[in-house]
Amino acid sequence: MVRCGLPAPRSILGGMTNIRTSRALTVSIATAGALLLWAVNGPLPGHELLVDQGGTVQQVGPVAVAAAAVVSGLAAWALLALLERWGRPGAYRYVASAVLVLSLAGPLTAAVDRTTMLTLLGMHFMVGAALIIGLPGFRRSHAAGCKAVRTGTTR
């Protein structure tokens, strides 16, 4: 039965009803995607991903990639939880998209070579897209739910 109100978020991962499990899995998938991009563009072809950190050149390793993805995922999850608590879950995608755009400054300014820059940009987009799309899940619009109640139809 559809009620006139905000429906519960549905996971993009199928019939998972536990939203915490779905969100934890989304963060894990984002992390795995970043590690896959790192592996395919770094160690597998024999290229070292190097960044300039305040005059010191450092190699980007798997621990740094995984830690950055997990921290980003947990921060995004906390932001979404706050926005849901304040009754503004729809603002999440806008705020997260703005944070993603701002995060691109790192790869654009710190990468030592073009391959590293493109790989880091890809990792940022991979993690950002997974978190922006996956964390909130899919919601049917409030208007669609109310229309179904008024007309007696369901989808």
CYANA upper distance limits for C-alpha pairs under 8 A (distance plus 0.5 A):
  1 MET  CA    154 THR  CA      8.32
  2 VAL  CA      7 PRO  CA      8.48
  2 VAL  CA    145 GLY  CA      6.46
  2 VAL  CA    146 CYS  CA      8.30
  2 VAL  CA    148 ALA  CA      7.48
  2 VAL  CA    149 VAL  CA      6.88
  2 VAL  CA    154 THR  CA      7.66
  3 ARG  CA      7 PRO  CA      8.10
  3 ARG  CA    145 GLY  CA      6.87
  3 ARG  CA    146 CYS  CA      7.26
  3 ARG  CA    149 VAL  CA      7.00
  4 CYS  CA    142 HIS  CA      7.59
  4 CYS  CA    145 GLY  CA      6.16
  4 CYS  CA    146 CYS  CA      4.92
  4 CYS  CA    149 VAL  CA      7.11
  5 GLY  CA    142 HIS  CA      6.46
  5 GLY  CA    145 GLY  CA      7.55
  5 GLY  CA    146 CYS  CA      7.55
  6 LEU  CA    141 SER  CA      7.97
  6 LEU  CA    142 HIS  CA      5.96
  6 LEU  CA    145 GLY  CA      8.41
  7 PRO  CA    139 ARG  CA      7.24
  7 PRO  CA    140 ARG  CA      7.22
  7 PRO  CA    141 SER  CA      8.45
  7 PRO  CA    142 HIS  CA      7.84
  7 PRO  CA    145 GLY  CA      8.25
  8 ALA  CA    139 ARG  CA      7.64
  9 PRO  CA     19 ILE  CA      8.31
  9 PRO  CA    136 PRO  CA      7.34
  9 PRO  CA    137 GLY  CA      6.27
  9 PRO  CA    138 PHE  CA      6.48
  9 PRO  CA    139 ARG  CA      5.79
 10 ARG  CA     15 GLY  CA      8.46
 10 ARG  CA     16 MET  CA      8.43
 10 ARG  CA     17 THR  CA      8.07
 10 ARG  CA     19 ILE  CA      8.49
 10 ARG  CA    137 GLY  CA      5.85
 10 ARG  CA    138 PHE  CA      5.78
 10 ARG  CA    139 ARG  CA      6.73
 11 SER  CA     15 GLY  CA      7.53
 11 SER  CA     16 MET  CA      6.79
 11 SER  CA     17 THR  CA      8.00
 11 SER  CA     19 ILE  CA      7.64
 11 SER  CA     22 SER  CA      6.86
 11 SER  CA    134 GLY  CA      8.09
 11 SER  CA    136 PRO  CA      8.31
 11 SER  CA    137 GLY  CA      5.15
 11 SER  CA    138 PHE  CA      6.83
 12 ILE  CA    134 GLY  CA      7.04
 12 ILE  CA    137 GLY  CA      6.06
 12 ILE  CA    138 PHE  CA      7.02
 13 LEU  CA     22 SER  CA      7.48
 16 MET  CA     21 THR  CA      8.29
 16 MET  CA     22 SER  CA      7.14
 17 THR  CA     22 SER  CA      8.48
 18 ASN  CA     22 SER  CA      6.92
 19 ILE  CA     23 ARG  CA      6.57
 20 ARG  CA     24 ALA  CA      6.53
 21 THR  CA     25 LEU  CA      6.56
 22 SER  CA     26 THR  CA      6.70
 22 SER  CA    135 LEU  CA      8.20
 23 ARG  CA     27 VAL  CA      6.84
 23 ARG  CA     77 TRP  CA      8.00
 23 ARG  CA    134 GLY  CA      7.77
 23 ARG  CA    135 LEU  CA      5.79
 23 ARG  CA    136 PRO  CA      8.40
 24 ALA  CA     28 SER  CA      6.76
 25 LEU  CA     29 ILE  CA      6.56
 26 THR  CA     30 ALA  CA      6.67
 26 THR  CA    130 ALA  CA      7.32
 26 THR  CA    131 LEU  CA      7.25
 26 THR  CA    134 GLY  CA      6.31
 26 THR  CA    135 LEU  CA      6.79
 27 VAL  CA     31 THR  CA      6.71
 27 VAL  CA     69 ALA  CA      8.18
 27 VAL  CA     70 VAL  CA      6.99
 27 VAL  CA     73 GLY  CA      5.72
 27 VAL  CA     74 LEU  CA      7.94
 27 VAL  CA    130 ALA  CA      8.28
 27 VAL  CA    131 LEU  CA      7.35
 27 VAL  CA    135 LEU  CA      8.40
 28 SER  CA     32 ALA  CA      6.61
 28 SER  CA     70 VAL  CA      8.02
 29 ILE  CA     33 GLY  CA      6.56
 29 ILE  CA    130 ALA  CA      8.02
 30 ALA  CA     34 ALA  CA      6.82
 30 ALA  CA     69 ALA  CA      7.33
 30 ALA  CA     73 GLY  CA      8.28
 30 ALA  CA    126 MET  CA      7.25
 30 ALA  CA    127 VAL  CA      5.27
 30 ALA  CA    128 GLY  CA      8.43
 30 ALA  CA    130 ALA  CA      6.03
 30 ALA  CA    131 LEU  CA      7.44
 31 THR  CA     35 LEU  CA      6.75
 31 THR  CA     65 VAL  CA      8.33
 31 THR  CA     66 ALA  CA      6.22
 31 THR  CA     69 ALA  CA      5.65
 31 THR  CA     70 VAL  CA      6.80
 31 THR  CA    127 VAL  CA      7.32
 32 ALA  CA     36 LEU  CA      6.57
 32 ALA  CA     66 ALA  CA      8.32
 33 GLY  CA     37 LEU  CA      6.80
 33 GLY  CA    123 MET  CA      8.13
 33 GLY  CA    126 MET  CA      7.08
 33 GLY  CA    127 VAL  CA      7.65
 34 ALA  CA     38 TRP  CA      6.67
 34 ALA  CA     65 VAL  CA      7.27
 34 ALA  CA     66 ALA  CA      7.83
 34 ALA  CA     69 ALA  CA      7.69
 34 ALA  CA    123 MET  CA      5.48
 34 ALA  CA    124 HIS  CA      8.32
 34 ALA  CA    126 MET  CA      6.96
 34 ALA  CA    127 VAL  CA      6.95
 35 LEU  CA     39 ALA  CA      6.59
 35 LEU  CA     62 PRO  CA      7.05
 35 LEU  CA     65 VAL  CA      6.98
 35 LEU  CA     66 ALA  CA      7.12
 36 LEU  CA     40 VAL  CA      6.61
 37 LEU  CA     41 ASN  CA      6.53
 37 LEU  CA    119 THR  CA      7.49
 37 LEU  CA    122 GLY  CA      7.93
 37 LEU  CA    123 MET  CA      6.96
 38 TRP  CA     42 GLY  CA      5.98
 38 TRP  CA     43 PRO  CA      8.18
 38 TRP  CA     62 PRO  CA      7.84
 38 TRP  CA     65 VAL  CA      8.15
 38 TRP  CA    119 THR  CA      7.53
 38 TRP  CA    123 MET  CA      8.06
 39 ALA  CA     43 PRO  CA      6.06
 39 ALA  CA     44 LEU  CA      6.40
 40 VAL  CA     44 LEU  CA      6.03
 40 VAL  CA     45 PRO  CA      7.47
 41 ASN  CA     45 PRO  CA      6.91
 41 ASN  CA     47 HIS  CA      7.49
 41 ASN  CA    115 THR  CA      8.38
 41 ASN  CA    119 THR  CA      7.04
 42 GLY  CA     46 GLY  CA      6.66
 42 GLY  CA     47 HIS  CA      5.30
 42 GLY  CA     48 GLU  CA      6.02
 42 GLY  CA     49 LEU  CA      6.40
 43 PRO  CA     47 HIS  CA      6.32
 43 PRO  CA     48 GLU  CA      7.17
 48 GLU  CA     59 GLN  CA      7.20
 48 GLU  CA     60 VAL  CA      8.24
 48 GLU  CA    116 THR  CA      8.47
 49 LEU  CA     59 GLN  CA      6.17
 49 LEU  CA     60 VAL  CA      5.93
 49 LEU  CA     61 GLY  CA      8.42
 49 LEU  CA    115 THR  CA      8.26
 49 LEU  CA    116 THR  CA      5.61
 50 LEU  CA     57 VAL  CA      6.88
 50 LEU  CA     58 GLN  CA      6.01
 50 LEU  CA     59 GLN  CA      4.99
 50 LEU  CA     60 VAL  CA      6.41
 50 LEU  CA    111 ALA  CA      6.88
 50 LEU  CA    112 VAL  CA      6.20
 50 LEU  CA    113 ASP  CA      8.09
 50 LEU  CA    116 THR  CA      7.03
 51 VAL  CA     57 VAL  CA      6.05
 51 VAL  CA     58 GLN  CA      5.95
 51 VAL  CA     59 GLN  CA      6.93
 51 VAL  CA     60 VAL  CA      7.56
 51 VAL  CA    110 ALA  CA      5.67
 51 VAL  CA    111 ALA  CA      5.01
 51 VAL  CA    112 VAL  CA      5.73
 51 VAL  CA    116 THR  CA      8.21
 52 ASP  CA     56 THR  CA      6.07
 52 ASP  CA     57 VAL  CA      4.96
 52 ASP  CA     58 GLN  CA      6.86
 52 ASP  CA    110 ALA  CA      5.52
 52 ASP  CA    111 ALA  CA      6.83
 52 ASP  CA    112 VAL  CA      6.78
 53 GLN  CA     57 VAL  CA      6.56
 53 GLN  CA     58 GLN  CA      7.37
 53 GLN  CA    110 ALA  CA      7.26
 57 VAL  CA    112 VAL  CA      8.50
 60 VAL  CA     64 ALA  CA      6.95
 60 VAL  CA     65 VAL  CA      7.66
 61 GLY  CA     65 VAL  CA      6.88
 62 PRO  CA     66 ALA  CA      6.52
 63 VAL  CA     67 ALA  CA      6.40
 64 ALA  CA     68 ALA  CA      6.49
 65 VAL  CA     69 ALA  CA      6.73
 66 ALA  CA     70 VAL  CA      6.59
 67 ALA  CA     71 VAL  CA      6.50
 68 ALA  CA     72 SER  CA      6.50
 69 ALA  CA     73 GLY  CA      6.51
 69 ALA  CA    127 VAL  CA      7.04
 70 VAL  CA     74 LEU  CA      6.61
 71 VAL  CA     75 ALA  CA      6.59
 72 SER  CA     76 ALA  CA      6.59
 73 GLY  CA     77 TRP  CA      6.59
 73 GLY  CA    127 VAL  CA      8.45
 73 GLY  CA    131 LEU  CA      7.08
 74 LEU  CA     78 ALA  CA      6.64
 75 ALA  CA     79 LEU  CA      6.68
 76 ALA  CA     80 LEU  CA      6.65
 76 ALA  CA     96 ALA  CA      7.64
 76 ALA  CA    131 LEU  CA      7.59
 77 TRP  CA     81 ALA  CA      6.66
 77 TRP  CA    135 LEU  CA      7.39
 78 ALA  CA     82 LEU  CA      6.72
 79 LEU  CA     83 LEU  CA      6.69
 79 LEU  CA     92 TYR  CA      7.81
 80 LEU  CA     84 GLU  CA      6.54
 80 LEU  CA     89 PRO  CA      7.03
 80 LEU  CA     92 TYR  CA      6.36
 80 LEU  CA    135 LEU  CA      8.40
 80 LEU  CA    136 PRO  CA      7.84
 81 ALA  CA     85 ARG  CA      6.61
 82 LEU  CA     86 TRP  CA      6.70
 83 LEU  CA     87 GLY  CA      6.64
 83 LEU  CA     88 ARG  CA      5.46
 83 LEU  CA     89 PRO  CA      5.50
 83 LEU  CA     91 ALA  CA      7.72
 83 LEU  CA     92 TYR  CA      7.32
 84 GLU  CA     88 ARG  CA      6.09
 84 GLU  CA     89 PRO  CA      5.13
 88 ARG  CA     92 TYR  CA      8.18
 89 PRO  CA    136 PRO  CA      8.47
 90 GLY  CA     94 TYR  CA      8.41
 91 ALA  CA     95 VAL  CA      6.77
 92 TYR  CA     96 ALA  CA      6.39
 92 TYR  CA    132 ILE  CA      8.34
 93 ARG  CA     97 SER  CA      6.37
 93 ARG  CA    132 ILE  CA      6.24
 93 ARG  CA    133 ILE  CA      8.41
 94 TYR  CA     98 ALA  CA      6.77
 95 VAL  CA     99 VAL  CA      6.78
 96 ALA  CA    100 LEU  CA      6.64
 96 ALA  CA    128 GLY  CA      8.22
 96 ALA  CA    132 ILE  CA      6.86
 97 SER  CA    101 VAL  CA      6.80
 97 SER  CA    128 GLY  CA      8.11
 97 SER  CA    132 ILE  CA      7.67
 98 ALA  CA    102 LEU  CA      6.79
 99 VAL  CA    103 SER  CA      6.56
100 LEU  CA    104 LEU  CA      7.10
100 LEU  CA    124 HIS  CA      7.77
100 LEU  CA    125 PHE  CA      7.98
100 LEU  CA    128 GLY  CA      6.51
101 VAL  CA    105 ALA  CA      8.25
103 SER  CA    124 HIS  CA      7.96
104 LEU  CA    108 LEU  CA      6.83
104 LEU  CA    121 LEU  CA      7.02
104 LEU  CA    124 HIS  CA      7.51
105 ALA  CA    109 THR  CA      6.53
106 GLY  CA    110 ALA  CA      6.23
106 GLY  CA    111 ALA  CA      8.38
107 PRO  CA    111 ALA  CA      5.93
107 PRO  CA    116 THR  CA      8.49
107 PRO  CA    117 MET  CA      5.85
107 PRO  CA    118 LEU  CA      8.43
107 PRO  CA    120 LEU  CA      6.15
107 PRO  CA    121 LEU  CA      6.54
108 LEU  CA    117 MET  CA      6.70
108 LEU  CA    121 LEU  CA      8.28
110 ALA  CA    117 MET  CA      8.43
111 ALA  CA    116 THR  CA      6.22
111 ALA  CA    117 MET  CA      5.48
111 ALA  CA    120 LEU  CA      8.49
112 VAL  CA    116 THR  CA      7.24
112 VAL  CA    117 MET  CA      7.89
113 ASP  CA    117 MET  CA      6.77
114 ARG  CA    118 LEU  CA      6.60
115 THR  CA    119 THR  CA      6.55
116 THR  CA    120 LEU  CA      6.52
117 MET  CA    121 LEU  CA      6.57
118 LEU  CA    122 GLY  CA      6.54
119 THR  CA    123 MET  CA      6.71
120 LEU  CA    124 HIS  CA      6.68
121 LEU  CA    125 PHE  CA      6.69
122 GLY  CA    126 MET  CA      6.43
123 MET  CA    127 VAL  CA      6.61
124 HIS  CA    128 GLY  CA      6.37
125 PHE  CA    129 ALA  CA      6.26
126 MET  CA    130 ALA  CA      6.69
127 VAL  CA    131 LEU  CA      6.67
128 GLY  CA    132 ILE  CA      6.41
129 ALA  CA    133 ILE  CA      6.38
129 ALA  CA    134 GLY  CA      8.37
130 ALA  CA    134 GLY  CA      5.86
130 ALA  CA    135 LEU  CA      8.12
131 LEU  CA    135 LEU  CA      5.77
132 ILE  CA    136 PRO  CA      7.86
133 ILE  CA    137 GLY  CA      7.17
140 ARG  CA    144 ALA  CA      7.31
140 ARG  CA    145 GLY  CA      7.56
141 SER  CA    145 GLY  CA      6.96
142 HIS  CA    146 CYS  CA      6.80
143 ALA  CA    147 LYS  CA      6.52
144 ALA  CA    148 ALA  CA      6.69
145 GLY  CA    149 VAL  CA      6.98
146 CYS  CA    150 ARG  CA      6.73
147 LYS  CA    151 THR  CA      6.54
148 ALA  CA    152 GLY  CA      6.05
148 ALA  CA    153 THR  CA      5.28
148 ALA  CA    154 THR  CA      5.91
148 ALA  CA    155 ARG  CA      8.22
149 VAL  CA    153 THR  CA      7.23
149 VAL  CA    154 THR  CA      8.21
